[in-house]
């Protein structure tokens, strides 16, 4: 599990997170120690307004696009490496494509399955963590 926070008091935030893990039998690791388990990706959702997808795909590959798929709801989902986020955003804006959503995500490199009991325990912990005002994002590698 990787947790991102935004806080004006890091000491309080770390203490809160440590207490959540301790109460649920977990352990808070050193910052960055689980980064290897996730890939940082830029994910863009754009409006698919009768675009020539083959032509667009060829153009956007030059700006770091790794994958493009239709979500079935009239949007295209484009993924890029974290380092190409700015270049892709600029390329999309220059082409006057409507960006519905753009965000950085951490995608697990390897997912795990839990038993129902384990999943229930983890979900309780996730609920407590996500309710913390300083927590902005939580990523897991659970299927």
One Martini backbone bead per residue (centre of mass of N, CA, C, O) as a GRO file, in nm:
protein
  143
    1UNK     BB    1   0.096   0.036   0.023
    2UNK     BB    2   0.028   0.370  -0.090
    3UNK     BB    3   0.076   0.698   0.057
    4UNK     BB    4  -0.066   1.018   0.020
    5UNK     BB    5   0.020   1.350   0.133
    6UNK     BB    6  -0.115   1.662   0.283
    7UNK     BB    7   0.073   1.883   0.502
    8UNK     BB    8   0.150   2.098   0.794
    9UNK     BB    9   0.201   1.815   0.981
   10UNK     BB   10   0.402   1.549   0.969
   11UNK     BB   11   0.399   1.437   1.257
   12UNK     BB   12   0.095   1.387   1.276
   13UNK     BB   13   0.058   1.209   1.025
   14UNK     BB   14   0.249   0.980   1.107
   15UNK     BB   15   0.115   0.916   1.376
   16UNK     BB   16  -0.159   0.839   1.261
   17UNK     BB   17  -0.068   0.614   1.069
   18UNK     BB   18   0.072   0.440   1.279
   19UNK     BB   19  -0.185   0.389   1.450
   20UNK     BB   20  -0.350   0.244   1.235
   21UNK     BB   21  -0.155   0.008   1.193
   22UNK     BB   22  -0.127  -0.091   1.486
   23UNK     BB   23  -0.439  -0.155   1.531
   24UNK     BB   24  -0.427  -0.364   1.259
   25UNK     BB   25  -0.129  -0.511   1.239
   26UNK     BB   26   0.068  -0.320   1.111
   27UNK     BB   27   0.321  -0.138   0.904
   28UNK     BB   28   0.522   0.137   0.887
   29UNK     BB   29   0.713   0.256   0.642
   30UNK     BB   30   0.943   0.386   0.465
   31UNK     BB   31   0.977   0.617   0.252
   32UNK     BB   32   0.968   0.441  -0.064
   33UNK     BB   33   0.982   0.117  -0.006
   34UNK     BB   34   0.723   0.053  -0.232
   35UNK     BB   35   0.776   0.172  -0.523
   36UNK     BB   36   0.853  -0.096  -0.683
   37UNK     BB   37   0.530  -0.191  -0.692
   38UNK     BB   38   0.505   0.075  -0.875
   39UNK     BB   39   0.371   0.266  -1.138
   40UNK     BB   40   0.409   0.571  -1.282
   41UNK     BB   41   0.122   0.743  -1.419
   42UNK     BB   42  -0.033   0.898  -1.684
   43UNK     BB   43  -0.383   0.997  -1.698
   44UNK     BB   44  -0.603   1.039  -1.976
   45UNK     BB   45  -0.920   1.200  -2.040
   46UNK     BB   46  -1.087   1.213  -2.350
   47UNK     BB   47  -1.266   1.334  -2.599
   48UNK     BB   48  -1.446   1.149  -2.852
   49UNK     BB   49  -1.459   1.346  -3.155
   50UNK     BB   50  -1.429   1.195  -3.421
   51UNK     BB   51  -1.155   1.056  -3.436
   52UNK     BB   52  -0.847   0.969  -3.571
   53UNK     BB   53  -0.693   0.719  -3.413
   54UNK     BB   54  -0.445   0.648  -3.583
   55UNK     BB   55  -0.332   0.935  -3.608
   56UNK     BB   56  -0.324   1.007  -3.308
   57UNK     BB   57  -0.139   0.779  -3.216
   58UNK     BB   58   0.109   0.863  -3.387
   59UNK     BB   59   0.142   1.144  -3.257
   60UNK     BB   60   0.151   1.056  -2.939
   61UNK     BB   61   0.406   0.878  -2.930
   62UNK     BB   62   0.606   1.130  -2.929
   63UNK     BB   63   0.475   1.195  -2.616
   64UNK     BB   64   0.463   0.887  -2.461
   65UNK     BB   65   0.262   0.694  -2.550
   66UNK     BB   66   0.146   0.361  -2.450
   67UNK     BB   67  -0.179   0.400  -2.430
   68UNK     BB   68  -0.505   0.340  -2.604
   69UNK     BB   69  -0.853   0.368  -2.502
   70UNK     BB   70  -1.183   0.283  -2.505
   71UNK     BB   71  -1.451   0.322  -2.260
   72UNK     BB   72  -1.756   0.336  -2.402
   73UNK     BB   73  -1.824   0.673  -2.323
   74UNK     BB   74  -1.660   0.880  -2.525
   75UNK     BB   75  -1.363   0.798  -2.432
   76UNK     BB   76  -1.018   0.842  -2.388
   77UNK     BB   77  -0.740   0.646  -2.275
   78UNK     BB   78  -0.425   0.779  -2.166
   79UNK     BB   79  -0.091   0.656  -2.133
   80UNK     BB   80   0.197   0.759  -1.934
   81UNK     BB   81   0.473   0.840  -1.823
   82UNK     BB   82   0.547   1.044  -1.572
   83UNK     BB   83   0.769   1.213  -1.743
   84UNK     BB   84   0.526   1.276  -1.982
   85UNK     BB   85   0.291   1.451  -1.879
   86UNK     BB   86   0.348   1.740  -1.987
   87UNK     BB   87   0.378   1.671  -2.289
   88UNK     BB   88   0.091   1.557  -2.324
   89UNK     BB   89  -0.073   1.797  -2.235
   90UNK     BB   90   0.035   1.986  -2.452
   91UNK     BB   91  -0.048   1.816  -2.701
   92UNK     BB   92  -0.354   1.819  -2.642
   93UNK     BB   93  -0.391   2.128  -2.636
   94UNK     BB   94  -0.278   2.189  -2.925
   95UNK     BB   95  -0.525   1.994  -3.045
   96UNK     BB   96  -0.792   2.067  -2.893
   97UNK     BB   97  -0.842   1.863  -2.666
   98UNK     BB   98  -1.066   1.733  -2.440
   99UNK     BB   99  -1.001   1.739  -2.102
  100UNK     BB  100  -1.146   1.566  -1.842
  101UNK     BB  101  -0.880   1.407  -1.726
  102UNK     BB  102  -0.584   1.445  -1.506
  103UNK     BB  103  -0.347   1.196  -1.374
  104UNK     BB  104  -0.169   1.051  -1.117
  105UNK     BB  105  -0.056   0.711  -1.095
  106UNK     BB  106  -0.048   0.390  -0.925
  107UNK     BB  107   0.058   0.088  -1.063
  108UNK     BB  108   0.068  -0.232  -1.026
  109UNK     BB  109   0.305  -0.489  -1.099
  110UNK     BB  110   0.171  -0.673  -0.862
  111UNK     BB  111  -0.088  -0.879  -0.778
  112UNK     BB  112  -0.312  -0.967  -0.511
  113UNK     BB  113  -0.475  -1.214  -0.321
  114UNK     BB  114  -0.746  -1.242  -0.095
  115UNK     BB  115  -0.915  -1.319   0.148
  116UNK     BB  116  -1.202  -1.229   0.290
  117UNK     BB  117  -1.077  -1.167   0.565
  118UNK     BB  118  -0.838  -0.993   0.468
  119UNK     BB  119  -1.008  -0.789   0.310
  120UNK     BB  120  -1.165  -0.680   0.551
  121UNK     BB  121  -0.920  -0.573   0.709
  122UNK     BB  122  -0.812  -0.382   0.489
  123UNK     BB  123  -1.072  -0.212   0.456
  124UNK     BB  124  -1.065  -0.094   0.738
  125UNK     BB  125  -0.796   0.049   0.705
  126UNK     BB  126  -0.868   0.217   0.453
  127UNK     BB  127  -1.097   0.379   0.579
  128UNK     BB  128  -0.927   0.522   0.792
  129UNK     BB  129  -0.719   0.651   0.605
  130UNK     BB  130  -0.923   0.801   0.405
  131UNK     BB  131  -1.042   0.985   0.651
  132UNK     BB  132  -0.796   1.139   0.646
  133UNK     BB  133  -0.723   1.470   0.573
  134UNK     BB  134  -0.410   1.418   0.471
  135UNK     BB  135  -0.517   1.221   0.267
  136UNK     BB  136  -0.509   1.181  -0.097
  137UNK     BB  137  -0.379   0.881  -0.148
  138UNK     BB  138  -0.447   0.525  -0.230
  139UNK     BB  139  -0.248   0.232  -0.294
  140UNK     BB  140  -0.286  -0.098  -0.427
  141UNK     BB  141  -0.223  -0.469  -0.492
  142UNK     BB  142  -0.523  -0.546  -0.502
  143UNK     BB  143  -0.769  -0.729  -0.679
   0.00000   0.00000   0.00000
